[in-house]
Amino acid sequence: NLTCSSEGCVFSRVRRGAEEYCNETNPTRIFPATFEDLSSTLGAAVMMGPYCKGSALITDWDTSASVVGLSAESFVVNNGNEEAVQFDGVLNDGLYISDDIEAHSP
């Protein structure tokens, strides 16, 4: 579920449990979850986090709503001249651009 306001966009989904072979403690909530398309050509790129954040390798995603967790901002790197988004295949495996983000929801 992607909800946007003047403050930014939030991606959220329900907690996945044993039925989905996950052991998540909390629902997923990512804010900010998007990188804006300033050209208005493609639309925003959305970060949805991993399918299952109950794994010992990716518990950084499994935070309660009262704790600031990982977000799109967490993966931006800057050396003073250039900016990039870091993808490592574990914590951050990609972004989605779609007219129907629900169709791609992990």
C-alpha positions as CSV (number, residue, x, y, z in Angstrom):
1,N,0.0,0.0,0.0
2,L,1.5,3.3,-1.1
3,T,0.1,6.5,0.5
4,C,1.4,9.9,-0.4
5,S,1.0,13.4,1.1
6,S,2.7,16.7,1.0
7,E,5.3,15.3,3.4
8,G,6.2,12.3,1.2
9,C,5.1,8.7,0.5
10,V,4.8,5.8,2.9
11,F,4.9,2.2,1.8
12,S,3.2,-0.2,4.2
13,R,2.1,-3.9,4.3
14,V,0.8,-6.3,6.9
15,R,3.2,-8.4,9.0
16,R,4.1,-11.8,7.4
17,G,4.1,-14.7,9.8
18,A,4.7,-18.5,9.8
19,E,2.1,-19.0,7.0
20,E,4.3,-17.1,4.6
21,Y,7.5,-18.8,6.0
22,C,8.5,-15.5,7.6
23,N,8.8,-14.6,11.2
24,E,8.3,-10.9,11.1
25,T,7.5,-9.1,14.4
26,N,6.0,-5.9,12.9
27,P,4.1,-4.7,9.8
28,T,6.3,-3.0,7.2
29,R,6.3,0.8,7.1
30,I,8.8,2.7,5.0
31,F,9.0,6.5,5.1
32,P,10.2,8.1,2.9
33,A,9.6,5.3,0.5
34,T,10.0,7.0,-2.9
35,F,12.5,8.9,-5.0
36,E,10.6,11.5,-6.9
37,D,10.8,11.8,-10.7
38,L,11.5,15.5,-11.1
39,S,11.0,15.2,-14.9
40,S,7.5,13.8,-14.4
41,T,8.2,11.2,-17.1
42,L,8.3,7.8,-15.3
43,G,6.8,8.5,-11.9
44,A,8.4,7.9,-8.5
45,A,10.6,4.9,-7.8
46,V,9.3,3.0,-4.8
47,M,11.3,1.2,-2.2
48,M,9.2,-1.7,-0.7
49,G,11.8,-3.6,1.3
50,P,12.3,-7.3,1.3
51,Y,9.6,-9.9,0.9
52,C,10.4,-11.4,4.3
53,K,12.2,-9.3,6.9
54,G,12.2,-11.9,9.6
55,S,15.5,-13.4,8.4
56,A,18.5,-12.8,10.7
57,L,20.2,-10.9,7.9
58,I,17.6,-8.3,7.4
59,T,16.0,-7.6,10.8
60,D,16.9,-3.9,10.4
61,W,13.7,-3.6,8.3
62,D,11.6,-5.2,11.1
63,T,11.0,-2.2,13.3
64,S,7.9,-1.0,15.2
65,A,6.0,2.1,14.0
66,S,7.5,4.1,16.9
67,V,11.1,3.5,15.7
68,V,12.6,5.2,12.7
69,G,13.6,2.3,10.5
70,L,15.3,2.0,7.1
71,S,14.0,4.1,4.3
72,A,14.8,5.4,0.8
73,E,17.1,8.0,2.5
74,S,19.1,5.2,4.2
75,F,20.6,4.0,1.0
76,V,21.6,7.4,-0.5
77,V,25.3,8.0,-0.5
78,N,27.1,11.3,-1.3
79,N,30.8,12.2,-1.7
80,G,30.2,16.0,-1.9
81,N,30.1,15.9,-5.7
82,E,27.9,13.0,-6.7
83,E,24.9,11.2,-5.2
84,A,24.0,7.6,-5.7
85,V,21.6,4.9,-4.3
86,Q,23.3,1.8,-2.9
87,F,21.9,-1.7,-3.8
88,D,23.5,-4.7,-2.0
89,G,21.1,-7.5,-2.8
90,V,20.4,-8.1,0.9
91,L,19.1,-5.0,2.6
92,N,18.2,-3.2,-0.6
93,D,17.7,-5.2,-3.7
94,G,16.0,-2.6,-5.9
95,L,13.3,0.0,-6.6
96,Y,10.0,-0.3,-8.5
97,I,8.5,2.0,-11.0
98,S,4.9,1.1,-12.0
99,D,1.5,2.5,-12.7
100,D,0.1,-0.1,-10.3
101,I,2.5,-0.6,-7.3
102,E,0.1,-3.1,-5.7
103,A,0.8,-5.5,-8.5
104,H,4.5,-5.6,-7.5
105,S,4.1,-5.6,-3.8
106,P,6.4,-8.2,-2.3
